[in-house]
Amino acid sequence: MTAAALSLPLPRAAAPLILLRAARFAPWAAPAPRRRLLPGPPTAGEPPPSVLPPASKLADPPVLGAPEPPLPFRAAEAEILRDIEPVVQLIKGILHSDRYADGECLYPKDEDIVVEKLLAFHPRAQDKIGCGLDAIMVDRHPEFRKSRCLFVVRTDGVWIDFSYQKCLRAYIREKYPSHAERFIREHFKRT
């Protein structure tokens, strides 16, 4: 690797992988074996013949700035969980504690997080917001009275429920497309 390539800023966890990939996919960087001119077993001073495939069959060298290959599922799963955990904990605190009473609007700080991290990813966000967003409210679901849920309170006074799980699923599908369906299947009750 060149000095310029080594000076590029890399995520901390990616550095060992880059070196491993470089060694695996850059066999031309290894010292060239000496070739024998005569057939027969190698002599004591010569290494055994090369077991590398012909140069035409070697993998292309890695390209700097190229997208990384997808992580194995368990590593991606851990990354997704770290990413969504703060929002999930906030929503659980809002819905399952006495922090907010039924019919109460969220505090501005909580509302900003819900709008930016959840509602923005709802598959039908524009329909939910309609003429404009006035507030986010917590209340009992009109059909399932034992369940508390979040509602968009629109500027025309209409309020409509939205599923935070639908928002999370859409977020995961957008940000982690190669692992989203498996993650959702394993971590969400309904699809």
Helices and strands as residue ranges (DSSP letters): H 3-6, H 14-25, G 27-29, G 55-57, H 73-95, E 104-105, H 108-117, G 119-121, H 125-129, E 133-140, E 148-154, E 159-162, H 164-175, H 180-187
